[in-house]
Amino acid sequence: MNEPTTSERSPKRQRRHLAACAVLGALVAALTESGQAADGAPGRVVSINLCTDQQAMAIAAPGQLASVSRLARDPALSNMADAAAALPVNDGRAEEVVSLAPDLVLAGSFTSRATVGMLRRLGVRVEEFPPANSFDDIRENLTRMGQLLGRTERADELVREFDARLAALESDASESAQKPVAVVYHIGNGTDGRGTLADEILTAAGWDNLAARLGLGSYGALPLETLVAGRPDLVLVGGAEASWSTEALPNARHPAIMAATDNGDRLMVLPDRSTICGTPFVVDAIARLVDERHRQATHRRPAP
């Protein structure tokens, strides 16, 4: 037979592609149905987002998680790296996730739109979680995760534990007669103002957020000159940003910041794993900030 022309080949390829998708979708549906637990809870759950990884690992029943994202094994980013080491990991590609035959996929609202869209077109159930910008968001995400996994009692237990630790730290903060001033500084002159999780963390630990005091909402710009003029008692930077630097965007070791923080004595590097995701582990960051407040209280700077 003669070789088909381009115009003839294109429809054939299209039909093959559609047929392959149909077969794959049918396979996913069949495997998903067989993986469903008797009580209706999903039996094969795949997480493709660092934050949902940690929420799910803290709540899921043994054997319920089929895979978590590769980032979950990174101890610099994940508080549950040890637990993740015992689970298969994924890179969040649609074809990879489908091959795991999940009956539920957990994603973040900023997870690749292409991946989420493809999974949904294939009939895979995908539940997305937005970033947590407050303690209430943390509670709501835990409660929702518990409902999705059929583990409401475990989720409620985590919320109670979170609230108990938080209450103890906030009680300590309320005893402080005067709040020292702190600021979160991101490379590129960014900061976390009012309405952010960082702002709630600082407040809970007994600190006054310089960015909020300046009227900055959400994630705003904070020129280095303004930071220095604000005379913060503490400058906070993330772990990755503390080590990363370019000629145009020097890191937290910039001479101006060194001078403003007594050569780094009032510069704190918070591990990214404590703040990058809105999980109950934010209390670890709060505890460190409470300790720093106590440390500084015994070495109070003289007034200018």
C-alpha positions in Angstrom: 0.0 0.0 0.0 1.1 3.6 -0.6 2.3 5.6 2.4 -0.6 7.7 3.8 -0.3 11.4 3.2 -0.1 13.9 6.0 -3.7 14.8 5.7 -4.6 11.1 6.0 -2.2 10.4 8.9 -3.3 13.2 11.2 -6.9 11.9 11.7 -5.6 8.4 12.3 -3.2 9.7 15.0 -5.9 11.7 16.6 -8.2 8.7 16.7 -5.4 6.6 18.3 -4.8 9.3 20.9 -8.5 9.5 21.8 -8.7 5.7 21.9 -5.7 5.5 24.2 -7.1 8.1 26.5 -10.4 6.3 26.6 -8.7 3.0 27.5 -6.6 4.7 30.1 -9.6 6.4 31.6 -11.5 3.1 31.8 -8.5 1.5 33.5 -8.3 4.3 36.0 -12.1 4.0 36.7 -11.8 0.2 37.2 -8.8 0.4 39.4 -10.2 3.3 41.4 -13.4 1.4 42.1 -11.5 -1.7 43.3 -9.3 0.5 45.6 -12.2 2.1 47.4 -12.3 1.0 51.1 -15.4 -0.7 52.4 -16.4 2.3 54.4 -16.2 4.6 51.4 -12.9 6.2 52.3 -10.3 6.3 49.5 -8.0 3.3 49.6 -5.2 4.6 47.3 -4.4 8.3 47.9 -1.6 10.1 46.0 -0.4 13.5 47.1 1.5 15.7 44.6 2.0 18.8 46.7 4.5 19.3 49.6 1.9 20.8 51.9 -0.8 18.1 51.3 1.9 15.5 51.7 2.5 16.5 55.3 -1.2 16.9 56.1 -2.0 13.5 54.6 0.9 11.7 56.3 -0.2 13.0 59.6 -3.8 11.9 59.2 -4.0 8.9 56.8 -4.5 5.4 57.9 -1.6 2.9 57.5 -1.4 1.9 53.9 -3.8 4.5 52.7 -1.2 6.7 51.0 0.1 5.2 47.8 2.6 8.0 47.1 3.7 11.5 48.1 5.7 14.1 46.3 9.5 13.8 46.1 9.8 17.1 48.1 8.3 15.3 51.1 11.6 13.5 51.6 13.6 16.7 51.8 14.4 17.5 55.5 15.0 21.1 54.7 11.4 21.5 53.4 9.4 18.7 55.1 8.8 18.1 58.8 7.9 14.5 57.9 10.9 13.5 55.8 11.4 10.4 57.9 7.8 9.2 57.3 8.1 10.0 53.6 11.2 7.8 53.3 8.9 4.8 53.8 6.6 5.8 50.9 6.9 5.8 47.1 7.4 9.3 45.8 6.3 11.0 42.6 7.3 14.0 40.5 3.7 15.2 39.9 3.4 14.2 36.3 0.0 13.2 35.2 1.0 9.9 33.5 3.0 8.9 36.5 0.1 9.6 38.9 -2.4 7.7 36.7 -0.1 4.7 36.7 -0.5 4.6 40.5 -4.3 4.0 40.0 -5.4 6.5 42.7 -8.9 7.0 43.8 -8.0 10.4 45.2 -5.3 12.8 44.3 -4.3 15.7 46.7 -2.9 18.8 45.1 -2.3 22.5 46.0 -4.1 25.3 44.3 -0.7 26.2 42.6 0.0 22.7 41.4 0.6 22.5 37.6 -2.7 23.3 35.9 -1.8 20.9 33.1 -1.4 18.0 35.5 -4.6 18.7 37.4 -6.5 19.3 34.1 -5.3 16.1 32.5 -6.1 14.0 35.6 -9.6 15.4 35.8 -10.2 14.7 32.1 -9.2 11.1 32.7 -11.8 10.9 35.5 -9.4 11.0 38.4 -10.7 12.7 41.5 -8.5 15.7 42.4 -9.0 17.7 45.5 -7.0 21.0 45.8 -5.9 22.8 48.9 -5.1 26.6 49.0 -2.2 27.9 51.0 -2.9 28.6 54.6 -2.7 32.3 55.5 -3.9 32.0 59.1 -4.3 29.6 62.0 -7.9 29.2 61.1 -6.8 28.0 57.6 -4.6 25.4 59.2 -7.5 24.1 61.2 -9.9 24.1 58.2 -7.4 22.2 56.0 -6.8 19.6 58.7 -10.5 19.1 59.1 -11.1 18.9 55.4 -8.3 16.4 55.0 -9.7 14.3 57.7 -13.1 14.3 55.9 -11.6 13.4 52.6 -9.6 10.5 54.0 -12.4 9.2 56.3 -10.2 10.1 59.3 -12.1 12.8 61.0 -11.2 11.7 64.6 -7.5 11.8 63.8 -7.9 15.2 62.2 -9.8 16.5 65.2 -7.0 15.2 67.5 -4.4 17.1 65.5 -6.4 20.3 65.7 -6.8 19.9 69.5 -3.0 19.3 69.9 -2.3 22.3 67.7 -4.6 24.5 69.8 -3.1 23.3 73.1 0.5 24.1 72.0 -0.6 27.4 70.5 -2.5 28.4 73.6 0.5 27.8 75.9 2.8 29.9 73.7 0.2 32.7 73.3 -0.2 32.7 77.1 3.5 33.3 77.4 3.3 36.1 74.9 0.4 37.8 76.7 2.6 38.2 79.7 5.1 40.4 77.8 4.7 44.0 78.9 6.2 45.4 75.7 6.3 43.8 72.3 9.6 43.9 70.5 9.6 44.5 66.8 10.4 41.9 64.2 10.3 41.8 60.4 10.3 39.1 57.8 12.8 39.9 55.0 12.8 38.3 51.6 15.5 38.7 49.0 14.3 41.3 46.5 13.0 43.6 49.3 9.9 41.6 50.1 8.1 41.1 53.4 5.0 39.5 54.9 2.5 42.1 56.2 -1.0 42.0 57.7 -3.2 39.1 56.8 -0.4 36.6 56.3 0.5 33.4 58.2 3.9 35.0 59.1 2.0 37.9 60.8 0.0 35.5 62.9 3.1 33.6 63.9 4.9 36.8 65.0 1.8 38.0 66.9 1.4 34.6 68.7 5.0 34.7 69.7 4.7 38.2 71.3 6.3 40.2 68.5 5.1 43.3 66.7 5.3 42.9 62.9 7.1 46.0 61.4 5.5 45.4 58.0 2.0 45.4 59.5 2.9 48.5 61.6 3.9 50.2 58.3 0.5 49.4 56.9 1.6 46.7 54.5 -0.9 44.1 53.7 -0.2 40.6 52.5 3.1 40.2 50.7 4.5 43.7 50.1 7.7 45.5 49.2 10.0 46.7 51.9 13.0 48.8 50.7 16.1 48.0 52.7 16.3 51.7 53.8 12.9 51.4 55.3 13.8 48.2 57.1 16.9 49.8 58.6 15.0 53.0 59.6 12.4 50.9 61.4 15.0 49.6 63.8 13.6 46.1 64.2 14.7 44.1 67.2 14.8 41.0 65.0 15.1 40.3 61.2 13.8 36.9 60.1 14.9 35.2 56.9 14.2 31.7 55.5 16.7 29.0 55.3 17.1 28.9 51.5 17.2 32.7 51.2 19.8 33.0 53.9 22.3 31.1 51.8 21.2 32.2 48.3 22.7 35.4 46.8 23.4 37.1 43.6 25.3 40.4 42.8 22.0 42.2 42.2 20.1 40.6 45.1 22.5 40.1 48.0 21.4 37.8 50.8 20.7 38.6 54.4 24.4 39.1 55.0 24.1 42.5 53.3 26.3 45.0 55.2 23.2 47.2 56.0 21.4 44.3 57.5 24.5 43.2 59.4 24.7 46.7 60.9 21.0 46.9 61.7 21.1 43.5 63.5 24.3 44.0 65.6 26.4 42.1 63.2 23.8 39.3 63.0 23.1 38.9 66.7 19.4 39.8 66.0 19.2 38.0 62.7 17.3 34.7 62.9 17.2 32.1 60.2 14.0 30.1 60.4 14.0 26.6 58.8 11.8 26.6 55.7 10.1 23.4 56.9 8.6 25.4 59.8 6.9 28.0 57.7 6.7 27.0 54.0 3.5 25.1 54.6 0.5 26.0 56.8 0.6 22.9 59.1 0.6 22.4 62.9 4.4 22.5 62.7 4.3 26.3 62.6 4.2 26.1 66.4 7.9 25.1 66.2 8.6 28.5 64.6 6.5 30.2 67.3 8.4 28.4 70.1 11.7 29.6 68.7 10.5 33.2 68.5 9.3 33.0 72.1 12.7 31.8 73.1 14.3 34.7 71.2 12.1 37.2 72.8 13.1 36.0 76.2 16.8 36.1 75.2 16.5 39.6 74.0 14.6 40.7 77.1 17.7 40.1 79.1 19.9 42.1 76.7 17.6 45.0 75.8 19.0 47.6 73.4 19.3 51.1 74.7 16.9 53.6 73.3 18.4 55.7 70.4 
